[in-house]
Structure formats: C-alpha cells, structure tokens
Amino acid sequence: MSELPASIPAVAGREPGLSPAALRVSSLTAARMALRRDLTLAFRQRAQLVQPLAFFAMVTLLFPLGVSPELGRLREIAPGVLWSAELLASLLALEFLFRDDAQDGTLEQYALSGQSLTALLFAKTCAHWFLTGLPLALMAPVAALSLGAPVGAVPGILLSVALGSVTLSLIGAIGASLTLGIKRGGALLSLLTLPLSLPVLIFGARATQLAILGAPLMAPLELLGALAVLGITLAPLAAAAGVRISLE
C-alpha cells in the first residue's frame, strides 16, 4: 500500500476556519505530491519507461527497410510514420496509468482523501506525459532526420509532437479510467482511444509535413494547441468521473 495518500492533507470539510485560498494551496500541494510520487515510482521500474521509446525507435528506424531507402521517398512518408509510431507508442504506457494504483487501493484513498480527485488524476496524467510524451517528443526530430527530414524542420517537428503528445496523454487518461475495472482491458483501451486521437494524428502529421517542406505551420500548431487546451479543461473531469464509477 502506498504511503503517499495518507500524507496528502485532507482538509476539505475538516477545518471550518480554513479559507478558500488555503484550500486551493492544499489541493496544489496534494497534486504536487502525487506527481512526485508517480515520477519516483516510475524511475524504479525503468523497463516500463524504455518500452515505448524502444518501440518508437524500432518502428521509425526499421520502417525504411519495408518501403525504400531513398531519402526522397522517406521524406514524403515521414509525417505519417512519425505520428503513427507516436500514437502507438503512447498507448503502450496507458494501461499502467491507473491500474497499479487501483490494485493497491491508492485510487480509493485519493477519492476519500477530501482533496480534488480531478487535480490528483491530472497530476498522474502529467506524470505520464513527462515519462512518455516528452521523451517521445525529444526523440521525434532524431527519427525525422533518419527519414530524410532537413535540419531546419527540427523545431517545428519538436513543437508539434510535444503539443500533440499532451492531448494524447489526456485522451488516454479518459480511456484508462473507463477500462479500469475490466480485466485485460488493453484492447478495449486502444479501441476507445484511437478514434478520439485521430484529430491529433491529422493535424500533427500536417504540421510535420509543413515543417519538412519549410512552409508556415502556424495553422496546424494552433489547432494542436486548441486541442491541448480543450483536453486540459475536460479530460481530468471525465477521468475523475470514470474512476469514481470504477470504484463503486
């Protein structure tokens, strides 16, 4: 059983004289503690961290063997390859997002702690992005260069994948919460997540294509940013509702 939930200050409804500002500070402190806990536990299980990165590297580096080693041809298909590999690699870590905490009772303690379950789950989703989305975003320019992308496209590719991976993590949190009570729900998680991720895939691939061509890419980047803002606004609420349903 994790020790962190017992250390999270459960102040809501416990101290009548506490001001709303103090409650907000306590919620932020609880979310920060949850984020730190997840990062610490993840670095103790490095195999789970390496798995999505290894999958992304294998797909992007071995894909030319099945198509053509010609750089011109690889440059044309690079956006689709990068974003398909990004989406599939992010799915590998989603099954573990809430599963272990549900099995050891941590999620139940979160729900009963008096703190905002939405904030705590958002912190867990941020941990998933730091451990999976951000490393994949840093690897994407290297993979793009191996597929014939010019060096000048690196900033655009990095920014587009970073923005897109934020939305993918938030969408994945919704799917993980809905499949929390299902044994071997990895396949169902993929079926729920992939259709919702298609707009990210489309806009991200377009931004990457424009970056490779050296054309302005603000339009698809703004759409990716809008999706990220929408996800940050709604996804934690939906994930919290899904977790509550799974715990009942």
C-alpha positions in Angstrom: 0.0 0.0 0.0 1.4 3.3 -1.0 2.2 5.7 1.9 1.5 8.9 -0.1 -2.3 9.1 0.1 -2.0 9.0 3.9 0.3 12.0 3.8 -1.9 14.0 1.5 -3.6 16.7 3.6 -7.4 16.1 3.6 -8.6 19.5 4.7 -11.9 19.8 2.8 -14.7 19.7 5.4 -12.3 19.0 8.3 -11.3 22.6 9.4 -14.2 25.1 9.2 -12.0 28.1 9.7 -9.8 27.3 6.6 -10.1 29.9 3.9 -10.8 29.1 0.3 -7.3 30.3 -0.6 -5.8 27.8 1.8 -7.9 25.0 0.3 -6.6 25.8 -3.1 -3.0 25.8 -1.9 -3.6 22.4 -0.2 -5.0 21.0 -3.5 -2.0 22.1 -5.4 0.3 20.6 -2.7 -1.6 17.3 -2.9 -1.3 17.3 -6.7 2.4 18.1 -6.5 2.9 15.2 -4.0 1.0 12.8 -6.3 3.2 13.9 -9.3 6.4 13.4 -7.3 5.3 10.0 -6.1 4.5 8.8 -9.6 7.8 10.0 -11.0 9.7 8.3 -8.2 7.9 5.0 -8.6 8.3 5.1 -12.4 12.1 5.5 -12.2 12.2 2.4 -10.0 10.6 0.4 -12.9 12.8 1.6 -15.8 11.7 -1.2 -18.1 8.2 0.4 -18.4 9.9 3.7 -19.3 12.1 2.2 -22.0 9.4 0.1 -23.7 7.5 3.0 -25.5 10.8 4.6 -26.5 12.2 1.4 -27.9 9.0 0.7 -29.8 9.1 4.2 -31.3 12.7 3.8 -32.3 12.2 0.4 -33.9 9.2 1.5 -35.9 10.7 4.7 -37.3 14.2 3.2 -37.9 13.1 -0.2 -39.4 10.2 1.2 -41.5 12.5 2.2 -44.4 13.5 -1.5 -44.8 10.0 -2.3 -45.8 9.5 0.7 -48.2 12.6 2.2 -49.8 15.9 3.5 -48.6 15.6 6.5 -51.0 15.6 9.7 -48.9 13.1 11.5 -51.2 10.6 8.7 -50.7 11.2 8.5 -47.0 10.8 12.3 -46.6 7.3 12.0 -48.2 6.1 9.3 -45.8 8.0 10.7 -42.7 5.0 12.6 -41.2 2.7 9.6 -41.3 5.4 7.2 -39.9 6.3 9.5 -37.1 2.8 10.2 -35.9 1.6 6.6 -36.3 4.6 5.5 -34.2 4.0 8.3 -31.7 0.4 7.3 -31.2 1.0 3.6 -30.9 4.0 4.1 -28.5 1.9 6.3 -26.2 -0.7 3.6 -26.0 1.8 1.1 -24.6 2.1 3.0 -21.3 -1.6 3.9 -20.9 -2.6 0.6 -19.4 -0.4 1.2 -16.4 -1.6 4.8 -15.8 -4.2 3.9 -13.1 -4.1 0.1 -12.9 -1.4 -0.3 -10.2 -2.9 2.4 -8.0 -6.4 0.8 -8.4 -5.0 -2.6 -7.3 -3.2 -1.4 -4.2 -6.0 0.9 -3.1 -4.3 4.2 -3.8 -7.0 5.5 -6.0 -9.7 4.7 -3.4 -7.7 6.7 -0.9 -7.4 9.6 -3.3 -11.2 9.5 -3.7 -11.7 9.5 0.1 -8.9 12.0 1.0 -11.1 15.1 0.8 -8.9 16.5 -1.9 -9.9 17.1 -5.5 -9.8 13.8 -7.4 -9.7 15.8 -10.6 -6.5 17.5 -9.6 -4.8 14.3 -8.4 -5.7 12.5 -11.6 -4.4 15.4 -13.6 -1.1 15.2 -11.7 -0.9 11.5 -12.7 -1.6 12.4 -16.3 1.2 15.0 -16.2 3.5 12.3 -14.9 2.6 10.1 -17.8 3.4 12.9 -20.2 6.7 13.6 -18.5 7.7 10.0 -18.7 6.3 9.1 -22.1 5.1 12.1 -24.2 8.1 14.3 -23.5 10.8 11.7 -24.3 8.9 10.7 -27.5 8.8 14.4 -28.5 12.6 14.7 -27.9 13.2 11.5 -30.0 10.9 12.6 -32.9 13.4 15.0 -34.5 16.1 12.4 -34.5 13.8 9.9 -36.1 12.7 12.5 -38.6 16.3 13.2 -39.6 16.8 9.5 -40.2 13.8 9.6 -42.5 15.4 12.4 -44.6 13.9 15.5 -42.9 16.0 18.6 -43.2 17.7 20.0 -40.1 15.6 23.2 -40.4 12.4 21.1 -39.7 13.6 20.0 -36.2 12.0 22.9 -34.2 8.6 22.5 -35.9 8.6 18.7 -35.5 9.6 19.0 -31.8 6.9 21.6 -31.1 4.1 19.7 -32.9 4.9 16.4 -31.3 5.2 18.0 -27.9 1.7 19.6 -28.3 0.2 16.5 -29.7 1.5 14.2 -27.0 -0.1 16.4 -24.3 -3.5 15.7 -25.9 -2.8 12.0 -26.4 -2.0 11.7 -22.7 -5.2 13.4 -21.7 -7.3 11.3 -24.0 -5.5 8.2 -22.8 -6.4 9.1 -19.2 -10.1 9.1 -20.1 -9.8 5.7 -21.7 -7.7 4.3 -18.8 -10.4 5.4 -16.3 -13.2 3.9 -18.3 -11.4 0.5 -18.6 -10.1 0.5 -15.0 -12.4 -2.3 -13.8 -12.0 -4.5 -16.8 -9.5 -7.4 -16.7 -7.1 -7.3 -19.7 -8.7 -4.1 -20.9 -5.7 -3.1 -23.1 -7.5 -3.9 -26.3 -10.6 -2.0 -25.3 -8.5 0.9 -24.2 -7.0 1.1 -27.7 -10.4 0.9 -29.3 -11.6 3.8 -27.1 -8.5 5.9 -27.5 -7.6 5.6 -31.2 -10.8 7.2 -32.7 -10.5 10.2 -30.3 -6.9 10.6 -31.2 -7.5 10.9 -35.0 -7.7 14.8 -35.0 -4.3 14.9 -33.2 -2.9 12.5 -35.8 -4.2 14.5 -38.7 -3.1 18.0 -37.5 0.2 16.7 -36.2 1.1 15.0 -39.4 0.2 18.1 -41.4 2.3 20.3 -39.1 5.2 17.9 -39.5 4.8 17.8 -43.3 4.8 21.6 -43.5 7.9 21.8 -41.3 9.7 19.4 -43.6 8.7 21.4 -46.6 9.8 24.7 -44.9 6.3 26.1 -45.2 4.4 28.1 -42.5 2.9 25.7 -40.0 1.1 28.0 -37.5 -2.4 26.9 -38.5 -1.9 23.2 -37.6 0.1 24.2 -34.5 -2.7 26.4 -33.3 -5.2 23.6 -33.8 -3.0 21.2 -31.8 -2.8 23.9 -29.1 -6.5 24.3 -29.1 -7.0 20.5 -28.7 -4.5 20.5 -25.8 -6.4 23.3 -24.0 -9.7 21.5 -24.6 -8.1 18.3 -23.2 -6.7 20.1 -20.1 -10.1 21.6 -19.5 -12.3 18.5 -19.9 -10.2 15.3 -19.7 -9.4 15.4 -16.0 -13.1 15.9 -15.1 -14.0 12.9 -17.4 -11.2 10.8 -15.9 -12.3 11.6 -12.4 -15.9 10.6 -13.2 -14.7 7.4 -14.8 -12.5 6.5 -11.8 -15.5 7.1 -9.4 -17.7 4.8 -11.5 -15.0 2.1 -11.5 -14.5 2.3 -7.7 -18.2 2.0 -7.0 
